[in-house]
């Protein structure tokens, strides 16, 4: 095998992946939208439980849209938030672009539940 050729092929693959929108995992949702998703999920699991059903439906709808557009990370993010609403365990790869946000939601809800 030829090292330069392999390196070129890897670079080409990387460019193709970037063009296809699947380079190294990156967050594509705007930061303020992610914050809103995080805050709303925390809210309905803590002080605004009367809105949980409506919020869950919103997340399900967003999840379906993300899936239609092959936005895998966003699809997984929405599904993680839905799992939290349903008191289900969340599993995500450690390099997932949204894992810190999901972790924050879980931590805040857990600390709220131990406080009450």
MODELLER restraints for C-alpha pairs under 7 A, 6 or more apart:
rsr = mdl.restraints
at = mdl.atoms
rsr.add(forms.Gaussian(group=physical.xy_distance, feature=features.Distance(at['CA:14:A'], at['CA:23:A']), mean=6.69, stdev=0.5))
rsr.add(forms.Gaussian(group=physical.xy_distance, feature=features.Distance(at['CA:17:A'], at['CA:23:A']), mean=5.14, stdev=0.5))
rsr.add(forms.Gaussian(group=physical.xy_distance, feature=features.Distance(at['CA:25:A'], at['CA:96:A']), mean=6.41, stdev=0.5))
rsr.add(forms.Gaussian(group=physical.xy_distance, feature=features.Distance(at['CA:25:A'], at['CA:97:A']), mean=5.66, stdev=0.5))
rsr.add(forms.Gaussian(group=physical.xy_distance, feature=features.Distance(at['CA:26:A'], at['CA:97:A']), mean=5.27, stdev=0.5))
rsr.add(forms.Gaussian(group=physical.xy_distance, feature=features.Distance(at['CA:27:A'], at['CA:97:A']), mean=5.26, stdev=0.5))
rsr.add(forms.Gaussian(group=physical.xy_distance, feature=features.Distance(at['CA:27:A'], at['CA:98:A']), mean=6.63, stdev=0.5))
rsr.add(forms.Gaussian(group=physical.xy_distance, feature=features.Distance(at['CA:38:A'], at['CA:101:A']), mean=6.77, stdev=0.5))
rsr.add(forms.Gaussian(group=physical.xy_distance, feature=features.Distance(at['CA:38:A'], at['CA:105:A']), mean=6.11, stdev=0.5))
rsr.add(forms.Gaussian(group=physical.xy_distance, feature=features.Distance(at['CA:41:A'], at['CA:81:A']), mean=6.93, stdev=0.5))
rsr.add(forms.Gaussian(group=physical.xy_distance, feature=features.Distance(at['CA:42:A'], at['CA:105:A']), mean=5.89, stdev=0.5))
rsr.add(forms.Gaussian(group=physical.xy_distance, feature=features.Distance(at['CA:42:A'], at['CA:109:A']), mean=6.17, stdev=0.5))
rsr.add(forms.Gaussian(group=physical.xy_distance, feature=features.Distance(at['CA:44:A'], at['CA:51:A']), mean=5.89, stdev=0.5))
rsr.add(forms.Gaussian(group=physical.xy_distance, feature=features.Distance(at['CA:44:A'], at['CA:52:A']), mean=4.97, stdev=0.5))
rsr.add(forms.Gaussian(group=physical.xy_distance, feature=features.Distance(at['CA:45:A'], at['CA:85:A']), mean=6.79, stdev=0.5))
rsr.add(forms.Gaussian(group=physical.xy_distance, feature=features.Distance(at['CA:45:A'], at['CA:109:A']), mean=6.67, stdev=0.5))
rsr.add(forms.Gaussian(group=physical.xy_distance, feature=features.Distance(at['CA:46:A'], at['CA:109:A']), mean=6.60, stdev=0.5))
rsr.add(forms.Gaussian(group=physical.xy_distance, feature=features.Distance(at['CA:46:A'], at['CA:112:A']), mean=6.85, stdev=0.5))
rsr.add(forms.Gaussian(group=physical.xy_distance, feature=features.Distance(at['CA:56:A'], at['CA:82:A']), mean=6.38, stdev=0.5))
rsr.add(forms.Gaussian(group=physical.xy_distance, feature=features.Distance(at['CA:59:A'], at['CA:78:A']), mean=5.89, stdev=0.5))
rsr.add(forms.Gaussian(group=physical.xy_distance, feature=features.Distance(at['CA:59:A'], at['CA:82:A']), mean=6.66, stdev=0.5))
rsr.add(forms.Gaussian(group=physical.xy_distance, feature=features.Distance(at['CA:62:A'], at['CA:78:A']), mean=6.98, stdev=0.5))
rsr.add(forms.Gaussian(group=physical.xy_distance, feature=features.Distance(at['CA:63:A'], at['CA:75:A']), mean=4.94, stdev=0.5))
rsr.add(forms.Gaussian(group=physical.xy_distance, feature=features.Distance(at['CA:63:A'], at['CA:78:A']), mean=5.36, stdev=0.5))
rsr.add(forms.Gaussian(group=physical.xy_distance, feature=features.Distance(at['CA:63:A'], at['CA:79:A']), mean=6.58, stdev=0.5))
rsr.add(forms.Gaussian(group=physical.xy_distance, feature=features.Distance(at['CA:66:A'], at['CA:72:A']), mean=6.98, stdev=0.5))
rsr.add(forms.Gaussian(group=physical.xy_distance, feature=features.Distance(at['CA:66:A'], at['CA:74:A']), mean=6.06, stdev=0.5))
rsr.add(forms.Gaussian(group=physical.xy_distance, feature=features.Distance(at['CA:66:A'], at['CA:75:A']), mean=5.09, stdev=0.5))
rsr.add(forms.Gaussian(group=physical.xy_distance, feature=features.Distance(at['CA:67:A'], at['CA:75:A']), mean=5.70, stdev=0.5))
rsr.add(forms.Gaussian(group=physical.xy_distance, feature=features.Distance(at['CA:77:A'], at['CA:98:A']), mean=6.29, stdev=0.5))
rsr.add(forms.Gaussian(group=physical.xy_distance, feature=features.Distance(at['CA:80:A'], at['CA:90:A']), mean=5.71, stdev=0.5))
rsr.add(forms.Gaussian(group=physical.xy_distance, feature=features.Distance(at['CA:83:A'], at['CA:89:A']), mean=6.61, stdev=0.5))
rsr.add(forms.Gaussian(group=physical.xy_distance, feature=features.Distance(at['CA:83:A'], at['CA:90:A']), mean=6.35, stdev=0.5))
rsr.add(forms.Gaussian(group=physical.xy_distance, feature=features.Distance(at['CA:92:A'], at['CA:99:A']), mean=6.84, stdev=0.5))
